[in-house]
């Protein structure tokens, strides 16, 4: 097929003129074309096959190329030149610029050179990102613009592997066309149009246009990215160091490491570690190995790990994470024409799947709609109303009665067990006008969780089919009053912050709530968009309804401390230290903490301690190994429950004297006991109340009179994820001496005892933050006695390595001699 040279020249001139006119209309007001990737050799260059083999499919005038299969004679004329069943630009005749056939407005077929600048990017003088798309320079909406998108722009420009996202507001009309609504990059693409971008349709853009700065973002830690996942919250972990992206070996990789990665990336889902190149093998260097985080770090840089580049791994061991924001049983509607209708999909084990329609009625549809926040009538969709799903069919034989709050509350098959095809995927229609998520007058359902009564707890709201918590940013008693009023309480309301009632699970729905205090429901308060926050579950908000302030009333003593020692004036509860329980406020009144002074009158937890009188506490000698015995460096806190919230009975007392056991040596774990005296008149350093009482000291030969199988450890120590802010407790049995000697050998002396469960993987054990804290057992008369002081062990909560405690009964004569206790 031969094209006349005159016709070819005329068409080329025409297309060039039209292109010049469109560019000229904008270049007058646009910045200089720095970093313009326009050279044919760089974008449309001839590959190793001798012709352009890319995926460009747009002409210089913005017309879409036609499929080469529509021109079979031309395909035959140029065999082995990349022509086939596709519409990508090619240069089969050996020209320098690829071209294609396209359809003219008149319907006739023409040809034109392809636009080798399609997808080129440049940065304006104010760092605004501009994209050359369909023959025009334009902008990108910043509503969903991320650092990953900015990094791809910087990489495409050859400026940097790392970029920081920015946003530019446009109070008036936009100066240039809006090309993309979102870029949706993972961060490892080489060019912006290789991302899963979405073209701008409506032109609506709330947060301005995208900007990029080609320097590493400010903040802690080497930059991280997730690569190879199906969703933006999952993937192979890659870290940036010394100008290169590289992977991390999965040796020692666990959920605590994943938690730090998710935190550094600003993802608030459920962290899960994945090994063995779950998201595919990387291709660059392996930069880190032996990463061991406690889970409380702000960035991976703060974790224990190998030196950069030191590893003995292959890419088959590349570590990955999932920061999954969804919880098991979450439902959504897909394939409908509006958010209130569609095919029912449920979330399980990291995947969305459909539900078979066997046994479905309008009652089951009602439950799904209620879970999604719709409170009006619900109906079952007809077969074929919505397209069949793909992937897993997760549930079958669902039989709801209509009163359940969620689909998983209904009887159903086991996950994945069914005898259905996707032709039987169930769909529902909800009433859109009754969606409580959209209804600002009532707002979402509210509940209180993990309190000590029904009148208190962590605040959780029901949105988008899931219960989630509320961030404590700006959380005040006015907000608490509204929550309590919505729940039917009329008394005084008290706000609690910093996860006072424990950390929640699942999403954090609300942040920066602003109530006047007179509203009837939380939905009537001013609140930003749901799901947008910068919080962690350590900031979960709580309330106490019908709050009555407890007065600190001293307990009269008619005799020595032994008359009130070991008495708990609160009843013990069993509610949900590693594998342990959250304690009841005031349940262990002898629990104290040794705190290290800092600047600006702040203190931080150093060790646990135990009150044995109104002036003396006992702790571990090794607590003073690092900072010495200068009493001016320490305070002793009593009556504490939540380390970040000042409780009514909490006091911090200055230390007057520190006495280490004379046979303690810093290079050994033996004789690990110390006494701390508070400043004050003998016998009157502090007043006892039901939150502040001493523990009993053991008898010299105390064995038969205590319950050895249900002793208690307490403290603010390692929970397996981080250090707790609320006082924890755990039940441990005392172990036979031979078991301890078999595990620890000669390091275990007769002045030590060990406790724990050797058979369970998730054992209860005291850890670093509980050093010096009590191991206590109950006598047959109900009194509690301190039998051990948390001293040492191998690891923390490790199987077959029980905690080792200083045996207090061996030191009672020394304690009484120093303290003059009777």
C-alpha positions in Angstrom: 0.0 0.0 0.0 1.7 3.2 -1.2 0.7 6.6 0.1 1.1 9.6 -2.3 3.9 11.9 -1.1 1.8 15.0 -1.7 -1.2 13.7 0.4 1.2 12.6 3.1 2.8 16.1 3.2 -0.6 17.9 3.3 -1.9 15.8 6.2 1.4 16.2 8.0 1.3 20.0 7.6 -2.4 20.1 8.7 -1.7 18.2 11.8 1.4 20.3 12.6 -0.6 23.5 12.2 -3.4 22.3 14.5 -0.9 21.2 17.1 0.9 24.5 16.9 -2.3 26.4 17.4 -3.4 24.4 20.5 0.0 24.6 22.1 0.3 28.4 21.3 -3.0 29.0 23.1 -1.4 27.9 26.3 2.3 28.4 26.1 2.0 32.2 26.3 0.9 32.0 29.9 2.7 28.9 30.9 6.2 28.6 32.4 9.2 27.6 30.5 9.4 24.0 29.2 12.1 22.9 31.6 12.5 19.1 31.8 10.3 18.6 28.8 10.8 15.0 27.6 10.0 15.6 24.0 12.8 14.0 22.0 11.7 11.2 19.8 14.7 9.2 20.7 13.9 9.3 24.4 10.1 8.6 24.1 9.7 7.0 20.7 13.2 5.6 20.3 13.9 2.5 18.1 14.2 -0.5 20.4 16.5 -3.6 20.0 14.1 -5.1 17.5 14.8 -2.3 15.0 11.5 -0.5 15.4 9.4 1.3 18.1 7.8 -1.3 20.3 6.1 0.8 23.0 2.4 1.2 23.8 1.9 4.8 22.6 -1.5 4.9 20.7 -2.2 8.6 20.1 -1.5 10.8 17.2 -0.1 14.4 17.4 -3.6 15.7 17.1 -4.9 13.6 19.9 -6.7 11.1 17.7 -6.8 7.4 18.8 -4.9 5.0 16.6 -6.8 2.3 14.8 -6.1 -1.4 15.1 -3.5 -2.7 12.7 -5.6 -5.8 12.2 -8.0 -3.6 10.1 -5.2 -3.3 7.5 -4.2 -6.9 6.8 -2.5 -6.1 3.5 -0.2 -3.7 5.3 0.6 -6.2 8.0 1.6 -8.7 5.3 3.7 -6.1 3.5 5.8 -5.5 6.7 6.2 -8.8 8.5 8.1 -9.0 11.7 7.9 -5.2 12.3 5.6 -5.3 15.4 2.3 -5.1 13.5 -0.6 -7.2 14.7 -3.9 -7.2 16.7 -3.3 -3.9 18.5 -3.4 -0.1 17.9 0.1 0.8 19.1 2.2 3.2 17.1 4.9 1.6 14.9 7.5 2.6 12.3 7.5 -0.5 10.1 8.9 1.4 7.1 12.1 2.3 9.0 11.2 6.0 9.6 12.5 7.8 12.7 9.0 8.6 14.1 6.3 6.0 14.7 2.9 6.6 13.2 -0.5 4.9 12.8 -3.8 5.1 10.9 -6.7 7.0 12.5 -10.3 7.9 11.5 -10.9 11.5 10.3 -14.0 13.5 11.3 -15.5 12.8 7.9 -15.2 9.0 8.5 -12.3 8.6 6.1 -9.1 6.8 7.1 -5.9 8.9 7.4 -2.5 8.5 8.9 -0.4 10.7 11.2 2.8 10.7 13.2 2.3 9.6 16.8 2.7 12.2 19.6 6.0 11.2 21.2 5.4 13.7 23.9 2.3 11.9 25.2 2.8 11.4 28.9 5.7 13.9 29.2 5.9 15.8 32.4 7.5 19.0 33.5 7.7 21.1 36.6 6.6 24.8 36.6 8.6 27.4 38.5 6.3 27.0 41.5 6.8 23.1 41.4 3.3 22.5 39.8 3.2 19.3 37.9 2.2 19.6 34.2 1.4 16.6 32.0 1.3 16.5 28.2 -1.8 14.5 27.3 -3.7 14.2 24.1 -1.9 17.1 22.5 -2.2 19.6 25.4 -0.3 20.5 28.5 -2.5 20.3 31.6 -2.6 19.7 35.3 -3.4 16.9 37.7 -6.0 17.1 40.5 -4.4 17.0 44.0 -7.4 15.4 45.8 -5.6 12.0 45.8 -2.0 13.2 45.0 0.6 11.3 47.1 4.3 11.2 47.6 4.3 8.0 45.5 2.9 10.0 42.5 5.4 12.8 43.1 8.2 10.2 43.2 7.3 8.8 39.8 7.3 12.4 38.3 10.8 13.0 39.7 12.0 9.7 38.4 10.5 10.3 35.0 12.3 13.7 34.9 15.6 12.1 36.0 15.9 14.4 39.0 15.4 12.0 41.9 14.1 8.7 43.0 12.2 10.4 45.8 9.6 13.1 45.6 7.3 15.0 48.0 3.7 15.8 47.1 2.3 19.3 47.4 -1.0 21.0 46.5 -1.7 24.4 44.8 -5.0 26.1 45.3 -6.8 27.8 42.4 -9.3 30.3 43.7 -10.4 31.3 40.2 -10.6 29.6 36.9 -7.9 27.0 36.2 -5.3 28.3 33.7 -4.9 25.0 31.8 -6.9 21.8 31.3 -7.3 19.3 34.1 -6.1 15.9 32.6 -6.1 13.4 35.5 -8.4 13.1 38.5 -5.9 10.8 40.2 -2.6 9.1 39.3 -2.8 6.1 41.7 0.9 5.3 41.5 2.5 2.6 43.6 5.8 4.5 43.5 8.0 2.1 41.5 6.7 3.1 38.0 9.1 4.8 35.6 6.5 7.1 34.1 3.3 8.7 35.2 1.1 7.1 32.6 2.3 3.7 33.7 0.3 4.2 36.9 -3.3 3.2 37.2 -4.4 6.8 36.5 -8.0 8.0 36.2 -8.8 10.7 33.6 -10.6 13.8 34.8 -14.3 13.6 33.8 -16.2 16.3 35.7 -13.3 18.7 36.2 -14.3 19.0 39.9 -11.1 19.2 42.1 -11.5 20.3 45.7 -7.8 20.5 46.8 -6.2 22.3 43.9 -3.6 20.9 41.4 -0.7 18.6 42.1 2.8 19.8 42.9 6.1 17.9 43.4 9.4 18.6 45.1 12.2 16.2 44.0 13.9 15.9 47.4 13.3 13.3 50.1 10.3 14.2 52.3 11.0 15.6 55.8 10.5 13.3 58.8 12.1 10.4 60.6 13.5 7.4 58.8 14.7 6.4 55.4 11.8 6.5 52.9 9.7 3.4 52.4 7.3 2.2 49.7 5.1 -0.8 49.1 5.5 -2.5 45.7 3.7 -5.4 44.0 0.4 -5.4 45.9 -3.1 -5.4 44.5 -4.0 -2.5 46.8 -2.1 0.6 47.9 -2.0 -0.6 51.5 0.0 -3.8 50.8 3.2 -4.9 49.0 6.8 -5.8 49.1 8.6 -3.4 51.5 11.3 -1.3 49.8 13.6 1.2 51.5 15.5 4.1 50.0 19.2 4.4 51.0 22.2 6.0 49.3 20.3 6.9 46.2 18.8 3.4 45.6 15.6 1.5 46.4 16.2 -2.0 47.9 14.3 -4.8 49.6 14.4 -6.1 53.2 15.2 -9.8 54.0 12.5 -11.5 56.0 14.8 -13.0 58.7 13.1 -12.1 62.1 10.3 -10.3 60.2 7.0 -10.3 62.1 3.9 -8.2 62.8 5.7 -5.8 65.1 8.0 -4.8 62.2 4.9 -4.5 60.0 3.3 -2.2 62.5 6.2 0.2 62.3 6.2 0.1 58.5 2.5 0.9 58.4 3.0 3.7 61.0 5.8 5.3 59.0 3.7 5.2 55.8 0.7 6.8 57.5 -1.5 3.7 57.0 -3.8 2.9 59.9 -5.0 -0.6 59.0 -4.3 -3.9 60.7 -0.5 -4.6 60.3 0.5 -8.0 59.0 3.9 -9.3 58.1 4.4 -11.5 55.0 7.5 -13.4 54.1 9.0 -15.4 51.2 8.4 -12.7 48.6 4.7 -12.9 49.0 4.3 -9.8 46.7 6.9 -10.9 44.3 10.7 -10.7 44.2 12.5 -7.4 44.0 15.3 -6.7 41.5 17.5 -4.1 43.3 19.9 -4.6 46.2 18.8 -6.2 49.5 19.5 -3.4 51.9 18.4 -4.6 55.3 18.3 -7.9 57.3 17.5 -9.1 60.8 15.0 -6.3 61.5 13.7 -6.5 65.0 11.2 -3.8 66.1 9.4 -3.6 69.4 6.4 -2.2 67.5 6.4 1.2 69.2 9.0 2.9 67.0 8.0 5.8 64.7 10.2 4.5 61.8 12.2 1.5 60.7 15.4 3.4 61.3 14.7 3.2 65.1 14.5 -0.6 65.1 17.3 -3.0 65.8 18.6 -4.3 62.4 21.7 -5.2 60.4 24.0 -2.6 58.9 23.1 -1.3 55.4 23.8 -4.0 52.8 24.9 -6.6 55.3 22.7 -9.7 54.6 22.9 -13.4 53.5 19.6 -13.6 51.7 18.1 -14.0 48.2 15.1 -12.1 46.8 12.9 -15.1 47.5 13.1 -13.9 51.1 11.9 -10.3 50.4 9.7 -9.1 53.2 6.2 -7.6 52.7 3.4 -6.1 54.8 -0.3 -5.5 54.6 -1.7 -2.5 56.4 -5.3 -3.7 55.8 -7.9 -1.1 56.7 -10.8 -3.6 56.5 -11.9 -6.0 59.2 -13.3 -9.5 58.7 -17.0 -9.4 57.8 -17.1 -5.9 56.3 -19.6 -5.7 53.5 -19.9 -3.5 50.4 -22.2 -3.1 47.4 -20.6 -3.4 44.0 -21.8 -3.0 40.4 -24.8 -0.8 41.2 -25.8 2.5 39.8 -25.7 4.2 43.2 -24.1 3.5 46.6 -27.3 2.1 47.9 -27.6 -0.9 45.6 -25.4 -3.6 44.1 -23.9 -7.0 44.4 -23.1 -8.0 48.0 -19.4 -8.5 48.7 -17.9 -9.5 52.0 -14.3 -9.1 53.2 -12.4 -12.1 54.6 -8.7 -12.9 55.0 -7.5 -10.1 52.8 -9.9 -10.6 49.9 -13.3 -9.4 48.8 -15.7 -12.2 47.7 -19.4 -12.6 46.8 -22.3 -14.3 48.6 -24.4 -17.0 47.1 -28.2 -16.3 47.0 -29.3 -19.7 48.4 -31.8 -19.0 51.2 -31.7 -15.2 50.8 -34.8 -13.2 51.6 -35.6 -9.5 52.2 -34.7 -10.1 55.9 -31.1 -10.9 54.9 -31.1 -7.8 52.6 -32.3 -5.7 55.6 -29.3 -6.9 57.7 -26.8 -5.9 54.9 -28.4 -2.5 54.5 -28.4 -1.9 58.3 -24.7 -2.9 58.4 -24.0 -0.3 55.7 -25.9 2.4 57.7 -29.2 2.3 55.8 -32.2 2.1 58.1 -35.1 2.0 55.7 -36.7 -0.8 53.8 -34.5 -3.2 51.9 -35.2 -5.6 49.1 -33.6 -8.5 47.4 -32.4 -7.7 43.8 -33.6 -9.9 40.9 -31.3 -12.3 39.4 -29.1 -10.7 36.8 -29.7 -7.1 37.9 -26.0 -6.7 38.6 -23.0 -8.2 36.8 -21.6 -11.5 38.2 -18.6 -11.1 40.5 -15.1 -12.5 40.1 -12.8 -14.3 42.5 -14.0 -16.1 45.6 -17.5 -17.0 46.6 -17.1 -16.6 50.4 -20.5 -17.3 52.0 -23.5 -19.5 51.3 -26.7 -20.6 53.1 -27.1 -17.2 54.9 -30.3 -17.2 56.9 -30.9 -14.0 58.8 -34.0 -13.3 60.9 -33.7 -9.5 60.2 -32.7 -8.2 63.6 -28.9 -8.9 63.4 -26.5 -6.0 63.3 -24.1 -7.6 60.8 -24.1 -10.3 58.2 -21.8 -12.5 60.3 -24.3 -12.5 63.1 -26.6 -14.6 60.8 -26.3 -18.4 60.5 -24.1 -19.1 57.4 -21.8 -21.7 55.9 -18.1 -21.9 56.7 -15.9 -19.4 54.8 -15.5 -20.5 51.2 -17.9 -23.5 51.5 -20.6 -23.4 48.8 -22.1 -25.2 45.8 -22.7 -22.1 43.7 -21.5 -20.2 40.6 -21.1 -16.5 40.2 -24.5 -16.5 38.3 -26.0 -16.9 41.8 -24.3 -13.9 43.4 -26.8 -12.1 45.5 -27.6 -8.4 45.2 -29.7 -6.0 47.4 -31.3 -2.6 47.2 -31.3 -0.3 50.2 -33.3 2.9 50.8 -30.8 5.8 50.1 -32.9 8.5 51.8 -32.5 6.8 55.2 -28.8 6.3 55.2 -27.7 7.3 58.7 -24.2 8.0 57.4 -25.5 10.8 55.3 -28.2 11.9 57.9 -26.7 14.8 59.9 -29.6 14.9 62.4 -29.1 11.5 63.9 -25.7 10.4 62.9 -24.1 7.0 63.5 -24.8 4.5 66.3 -22.5 4.9 69.3 -21.3 2.3 71.9 -18.8 2.1 74.8 -16.3 -0.7 74.9 -13.9 -2.2 77.5 -15.0 -0.1 80.4 -15.5 -1.4 83.9 -19.2 -0.8 83.7 -21.8 0.0 81.1 -21.4 3.7 81.9 -17.8 4.0 80.6 -15.5 2.9 77.9 -13.8 3.6 74.6 -16.2 5.5 72.2 -16.9 3.6 69.0 -19.2 4.6 66.2 -20.8 2.5 63.5 -20.0 3.8 59.9 -19.7 2.1 56.5 -20.7 -1.3 58.0 -18.0 -1.3 60.7 -17.5 -0.3 64.3 -14.6 2.1 64.6 -13.1 4.4 67.2 -12.8 8.2 67.6 -9.5 10.0 67.8 -9.0 12.2 70.9 -7.7 15.3 69.0 -9.7 18.1 70.6 -11.8 15.6 72.7 -13.3 17.4 75.7 -16.0 17.0 78.3 -18.4 18.7 76.0 -18.0 15.9 73.4 -18.3 13.3 76.2 -21.6 15.0 77.4 -23.1 14.5 73.9 -22.0 10.8 73.7 -23.5 10.1 77.2 -26.7 12.0 76.3 -27.1 9.9 73.1 -26.7 6.8 75.2 -29.4 7.8 77.6 -27.2 9.0 80.6 -28.1 12.3 82.2 -25.3 12.8 84.8 -21.9 14.5 84.6 -19.8 13.3 81.7 -16.0 13.1 81.8 -13.8 12.8 78.7 -10.9 10.3 78.7 -8.1 10.4 76.1 -4.9 8.5 75.1 -6.7 5.1 74.9 -7.6 5.2 78.6 -9.9 2.2 78.1 -7.4 0.3 75.8 -6.7 0.5 72.1 -9.5 -0.4 69.6 -9.3 -2.4 66.5 -10.4 -1.7 63.0 -10.8 1.8 61.5 -10.6 5.1 63.2 -13.8 6.8 61.9 -13.8 10.3 63.3 -11.3 13.0 64.3 -11.4 16.6 65.5 -15.1 16.5 66.6 -16.3 19.8 67.9 -19.5 19.7 70.1 -21.0 22.6 71.9 -22.2 20.1 74.5 -25.9 20.8 73.9 -26.4 18.4 71.0 -28.5 15.2 71.4 -26.3 13.0 69.2 -22.7 12.9 68.0 -24.0 13.3 64.4 -25.2 16.8 65.2 -21.7 18.0 66.2 -19.3 19.6 63.7 -17.0 16.9 62.3 -14.7 16.7 59.2 -14.9 14.0 56.5 -15.1 10.5 58.1 -12.0 8.4 57.8 -9.6 11.3 57.3 -7.2 11.6 60.3 -3.7 11.4 61.4 -4.2 9.3 64.5 -3.3 5.9 66.0 -5.3 3.7 68.3 -3.2 5.0 71.1 -5.2 8.1 70.8 -8.7 6.5 71.0 -11.2 8.6 72.9 -13.3 7.4 75.8 -15.9 8.7 78.2 -17.2 8.1 81.7 -20.9 8.8 82.0 -22.7 9.7 85.3 -19.3 10.5 86.6 -18.9 11.1 90.4 -15.5 12.4 91.6 -14.0 10.2 94.3 -12.6 12.1 97.2 -9.2 10.9 98.5 -10.2 9.7 101.9 -7.4 8.3 104.1 -7.7 4.9 105.8 -7.1 5.1 109.5 -4.5 2.8 110.9 -4.8 1.6 114.4 -1.6 -0.4 114.3 1.4 -1.2 112.1 1.2 -1.6 108.3 0.7 -5.3 108.7 -2.9 -4.5 109.7 -3.9 -3.2 106.2 -1.3 -4.9 104.0 -2.4 -7.0 101.1 -6.0 -5.9 101.2 -7.8 -5.1 98.0 -10.8 -2.9 98.5 -12.1 -3.5 94.9 -13.4 -6.8 93.6 -11.3 -8.5 90.9 -12.9 -8.9 87.5 -12.0 -11.0 84.5 -11.9 -8.9 81.4 -10.2 -8.8 78.3 2.0 -8.0 80.3 1.9 -10.5 77.2 -1.2 -12.6 77.1 -2.4 -10.9 80.2 -5.4 -8.7 81.3 -6.1 -5.1 81.6 -6.4 -4.4 85.4 -9.2 -2.7 87.2 -8.6 0.8 88.5 -7.3 0.5 92.0 -7.1 -3.3 91.9 -3.4 -3.4 92.9 -3.1 -0.5 95.3 0.5 -1.3 96.2 1.7 -1.0 92.6 4.1 2.0 92.2 6.5 3.1 89.5 10.0 4.5 89.7 10.2 7.4 87.4 13.3 9.2 86.0 13.1 13.0 86.0 13.5 14.9 82.7 13.3 18.5 81.6 10.2 20.7 82.2 9.1 18.6 85.2 8.2 15.6 83.1 9.1 12.1 84.1 9.2 8.8 82.3 8.7 5.2 83.5 11.9 3.5 84.5 10.8 0.5 86.6 8.0 -1.0 88.5 8.0 -0.9 92.3 5.9 -2.1 95.2 4.8 -0.3 98.4 5.6 -2.2 101.6 4.8 0.7 104.0 3.9 4.4 104.0 7.5 5.4 103.4 9.2 2.5 101.7 8.9 0.7 98.4 10.8 -2.3 97.1 12.2 -2.7 93.5 15.0 -4.3 91.5 18.6 -3.2 92.1 19.4 -3.3 88.4 16.9 -0.4 87.9 19.7 1.9 89.1 22.5 0.3 87.0 22.3 2.9 84.3 21.5 6.2 86.1 23.0 5.6 89.5 21.6 6.2 93.0 21.4 10.0 93.1 18.0 10.5 94.7 17.6 13.8 92.9 17.1 11.9 89.6 14.0 10.0 90.6 10.4 10.2 91.8 8.1 7.5 93.0 4.6 7.6 91.6 1.7 5.9 93.5 -2.0 5.5 92.8 -1.4 5.5 89.0 -3.5 3.6 86.4 -3.0 5.3 83.1 0.5 6.8 82.7 -0.7 9.6 80.4 -3.8 10.7 82.4 -3.5 12.1 85.9 -5.9 10.0 88.1 -7.6 11.3 91.2 -5.4 9.2 93.6 -2.1 9.7 91.7 0.8 11.3 93.5 4.5 11.7 92.7 6.8 11.7 95.7 10.4 12.7 96.0 13.0 10.1 96.9 15.0 10.5 100.1 17.1 7.3 100.1 18.0 4.4 97.8 19.5 1.2 99.4 20.9 -1.5 97.1 21.5 -4.9 98.7 25.1 -5.1 99.8 25.8 -8.3 97.8 24.3 -7.0 94.5 26.9 -6.8 91.7 26.0 -5.1 88.4 27.5 -7.9 86.4 25.2 -10.5 87.9 21.4 -11.1 88.4 21.8 -12.3 91.9 20.6 -10.3 95.0 18.6 -8.1 92.6 16.7 -6.1 95.2 16.7 -2.5 96.3 14.7 -0.4 98.8 13.5 3.2 98.0 12.4 5.6 100.8 10.1 8.5 100.1 10.7 11.8 101.7 8.5 12.5 104.8 8.1 12.0 108.5 8.7 8.4 109.6 5.5 6.4 109.1 3.7 9.3 107.5 5.2 9.8 104.0 1.9 9.2 102.4 -1.7 8.5 103.4 -3.3 5.2 102.6 -6.6 5.1 100.7 -8.3 2.4 98.7 -6.0 3.1 95.7 -2.8 3.3 97.8 -2.1 0.5 100.2 1.0 -1.7 101.1 1.5 -5.3 100.1 2.3 -7.9 102.8 5.8 -9.2 103.1 6.2 -13.0 103.0 7.1 -15.2 105.9 10.5 -16.8 105.8 9.2 -20.2 104.9 5.9 -19.2 103.2 4.9 -22.1 100.8 1.8 -24.0 101.8 -0.3 -21.0 102.7 -0.4 -19.4 99.2 -2.0 -20.4 95.9 1.0 -21.1 93.8 -1.0 -21.8 90.6 -2.6 -18.4 90.3 -0.1 -15.7 91.2 -0.2 -12.3 89.6 2.3 -10.0 87.9 1.4 -6.4 87.2 2.9 -3.4 85.5 3.0 -1.1 82.4 5.4 -3.4 80.5 5.7 -4.9 77.1 2.4 -6.2 75.7 3.9 -7.7 72.6 3.3 -4.6 70.5 4.3 -1.6 72.7 4.5 -0.4 76.2 1.0 -0.1 77.7 -0.3 3.1 79.1 -2.8 1.3 81.4 -1.8 -1.0 84.2 -1.8 -4.6 83.2 -2.1 -7.8 85.1 -1.3 -11.5 84.2 -1.8 -14.8 85.9 1.3 -17.0 86.2 2.0 -20.3 88.2 5.1 -20.6 90.3 7.3 -23.3 88.8 9.3 -26.1 90.5 12.9 -25.2 91.2 14.2 -28.1 89.0 12.4 -26.6 85.9 14.1 -23.3 86.4 17.5 -24.8 86.9 17.0 -27.0 83.8 16.4 -23.9 81.7 18.9 -21.4 83.2 21.6 -23.7 84.8 24.0 -22.2 87.3 22.7 -18.6 86.6 19.6 -19.6 88.6 20.4 -19.4 92.4 18.4 -20.3 95.5 17.7 -16.6 95.9 15.5 -16.7 92.8 12.2 -18.1 91.7 10.7 -18.4 88.3 7.1 -18.3 87.1 5.2 -18.8 83.8 3.7 -21.5 81.6 6.2 -23.6 79.7 3.7 -25.3 77.4 1.8 -22.4 75.7 3.2 -20.3 72.9 1.5 -17.1 74.1 2.7 -17.1 77.6 2.2 -14.4 80.2 5.5 -12.9 81.2 6.8 -9.7 82.7 9.1 -7.8 80.4 11.4 -4.8 80.3 9.0 -2.1 81.6 8.0 -4.3 84.5 11.5 -4.7 85.9 11.2 -4.2 89.7 7.5 -4.8 89.7 5.7 -7.4 91.9 5.1 -11.1 91.6 2.3 -11.6 94.2 0.3 -14.5 95.4 -2.8 -14.7 97.6 -2.9 -16.3 101.1 -5.7 -18.4 102.3 -6.9 -15.5 104.4 -7.4 -13.4 101.2 -4.4 -11.1 101.8 -1.8 -10.6 99.0 1.9 -11.2 99.6 4.9 -10.2 97.4 6.9 -13.3 96.7 9.1 -12.0 93.9 10.5 -8.9 92.2 10.7 -9.0 88.4 14.4 -9.4 87.6 15.5 -11.1 84.4 14.9 -13.8 81.8 15.7 -14.8 78.2 13.8 -12.5 75.8 10.3 -11.4 76.5 7.3 -13.8 76.5 9.4 -16.4 74.8 8.4 -20.0 75.0 10.3 -22.2 77.4 11.9 -19.2 79.0 9.9 -18.3 82.1 10.5 -15.0 83.9 12.9 -15.0 86.8 12.2 -13.1 90.0 14.1 -12.2 93.1 12.8 -14.4 95.9 11.6 -11.8 98.5 11.3 -14.3 101.4 15.1 -14.6 101.4 15.5 -10.9 102.1 12.8 -10.2 104.7 15.3 -9.9 107.6 17.3 -7.4 105.6 14.2 -5.4 104.6 13.0 -5.1 108.2 16.4 -4.1 109.4 16.7 -1.3 106.8 13.2 -0.1 107.1 12.6 -0.8 110.8 9.3 -2.5 110.0 7.9 -4.8 112.6 
